[in-house]
């Protein structure tokens, strides 16, 4: 995949300590991209896409700030429910982020400096070489006092590529994750 190659290339060539990996993790309603779409954000711009081109600028501007204390999930709504003018017509000047899809997307923003994110980028690099890997991620939640974030990455033969669990996320994975595979 060209996008994955470009992300790995940027990560390998620049090593920007403030870089952020943005991953589309949830879609409600309509969206131009599906969960798993990624974008690599660095101080000089971004590579990849998480929408049809409408959210990338917003995410690029704010990703480093949002992920400054660790991984975070940001929600972007493109619903048109309350964007009517005085004649009850759609006021296109007020469409959020200029999107035309009318859905809600959640984007995981992870600082590249974290071990979990580096492992995901190493996994993307391994996939470029033809390896099959499976990743499971517990997403951080704003509702938690201590947001949990954990990632397990398995090779195709069920051997561990990465297991990074934080104590509050431990229960989200079964004790023996090698018997379970998923994306």
Secondary structure, DSSP 8 states (H G I E B T S, - for coil): -HHHHHHHHHHHHH--TT-EEEEEEEEES--SS-TT-EEEEETTEEEE-SSSSSSHHHHHHHHHHHTTTS-EEEEEE---TT-B-TTS-B-GGG-GGG--S--EEEEEEEETTSHHHHHHHHHHHHHHTT--EEEEEE---TTSSS---EEEEEETTS-EEEEE--GGGGGGS-S-GGG----
